[in-house]
Amino acid sequence: MISIKDFLNKIRWDKNLDKDRYTLHYVDRITNSIKTIKFDDINSIEGDFLVLNDREIPLHRIRKVTMFNKAVWER
């Protein structure tokens, strides 16, 4: 299986993929629930973290990536 970091970089840099179609599902450690973010909300990937405007999300917390509600990557 491809690593989440490699998969996210593929979405980010492949001109044939439409970034706004992807949603990431991750575990929020505060609420202990699954939250979602749109791929377009990601400012950068630095080390093992997704950097958003208001927070950083560790890559190991990502459980699934969907496109049109269909899982395309899952842990």
N, C-alpha and C positions, 0 to 999 in steps of 0.2 A: 504494500500500500504506500502511496505517496505521502510524505509528511505534510502536515497542515501548512507549514511555512512555505514549502515548495508549491503547494496547491494555490495558496493565496498569491504568491508571486506570479504564478502562471496566469491567474485571472487578471492581476494588475498589469502585466506587461504584454499579454497576447492581444494584439489589435483586433483579432477575430472574435473575441469574447466581449459580450456586453455586460459591463460591471454592474449596472443598475438592476440586473436580473437576479443577483445573488444576495442571499440573506444568511447571516451567521447566527448560530444558536450556541450560547455559552452559559456556563453555570455562574450565577451571581453568588458569591460567598456570603454576602450580607443576608440576603433573603433565602438562600439555599434553594433557588428556583432557576428555571431556564429562562433566559432573556434573549432577545433578538436585536440585531443591528443590521442595517443595510451595508453592503460592501462600500458604497460611496461615502459612508460616514467615517471610514478609516483615513486618517491623515498620513500615517506611515507605519511601517513595520520595522521596529528597532530591536535587534537582538531577539529575545523571545517574548516580545510584547507588541500588541496592536496599540497604536497611539491614536486616540480620538481627541476631540476638542476638550472634553471635560474629564477624561480619565484614561487609564491604561488598562488593558485586559491581557493577562498572561495567555500565551497560545495554548498552554495545556488545559485551559478551561473551556476551549471550543470543543463542542461535542458533535456538531453537524453543520454542514453548509448545504443550503437548498437553492434550487433554481425553479421558480414557478411551483413552489411547495413540494418538489420532488428532491429527495436527498441525492446529492452528487458527490458528497464526501461525508463519511461518518466514522467516528471513533468507536 
